[in-house]
Amino acid sequence: MDPFVLCSQIPVCSSDRILDIGCGCGIIPVVLGYCFPQSCITGVEIQTKLAEIALKNIINNKLQRTVSIINEDIKNINPESTNGPFDLILSNPPYKKHNTGRLNPDPQKAIARHEITMNIKSLAAKAETLLRHKGRFMIIFPSERLPDIEQAVQATSIYPEWIRYIHTGPQKTPKRVIFSGRKDITARKRILPPIYLSSNNIMDMNILPKRINP
């Protein structure tokens, strides 16, 4: 559910340029392509097989005019190669630290879950270089790693804007947190009301159009 929850919190204008770092099979670009058809959306994915699936999903949903997929290491991407900086950069990045936990024997799943090719510090640093002035950086991450996010952006010109905890039930501790920061804008960090996930409020998010082809 992480990509869908993140998409539900994005305040996007119709003309925004949006970048999804580590887009995987293209869930976020497809959702945003439907919700914001006047935007220019780019997904970057390092794994070739996943990038190919993402491209197929874009084609199947007839979003080629709105969404483009780049099969590349984000470290090699710069504003010159993407026709300029972005208004919004978002990511549902690998959430397990390198050399922690059991590494999945499937390389594709291992890269998606562990910080092997990209960690939170390098993600924040790259986002800074690709964001325009006053651009927004948003990620969804395990709540216990919020200090890692805040430490990562401290080394950049991205300043915390707000955070929002995601709970799977009213009596349960938050499993995820959404972090939103702005480039070159300092303000007091806000803690927004938490989101409690259930089968009912997931359906009420209204973030998915009725026709999305897998």
C-alpha positions, 0 to 999 in steps of 0.5 A: 500500500505504500505507493498508494498512500504516498500518492494520496498525500501529494499536492500537485498542480496540473503543470508540475514536473514530477520525478519518481526515484526508484519507480519499480514497475511504475505504480506511482507514475501510472497513478499520477499519470491518471490523476494529473494528466497535464503534468510531466512525470518521469520514473527512474529505475535502475533494474532493467526488468522492472523498467521494462515492466514499468514501460509496458504499464505506461503503454497499456494505460496509454500514458506515453504523452504524460509519463516517461521511464528511464532505465538508469542509475539515479546517480547518473541523472542530472537536470541536463538529462531530464530537460530541467529540474523538477517541482516534485520528487518522490520515492518509496525507496529501499527501507532496510539498511545495507548489511542488516536483516536477511538479504533476499536471494533474488537480486531484484527483490534484494535491491528493492528492499535493501539499501544496496544501490542507494541509501537515504543519504544519497537519495536526499543528496540527489533530490537536492540537485534535481529539485528546482528552487522551492521544490518539494521532496516526499518519501514514505519510509518505516517510521523508526527510520525518521531520524535517518531521513532528518539527518540525511536532509540536514546535509542538503538545502531541503528543509522539513515541511511536515511529517505524517504517521501511517497506522494500520489500526487505532491502537497500533504503533505507526509502521510508516511515516511520510516526510515532506521537505522543501528546497530553500524554504525554512519553516517550522516542521508540522506533524499532520494528523495520522492516517489509520489504514483500514479496508474502508478508508483505503477505498475512500482515498479516491487516489486510483482511477477506475481504469488502470491496467496491470 
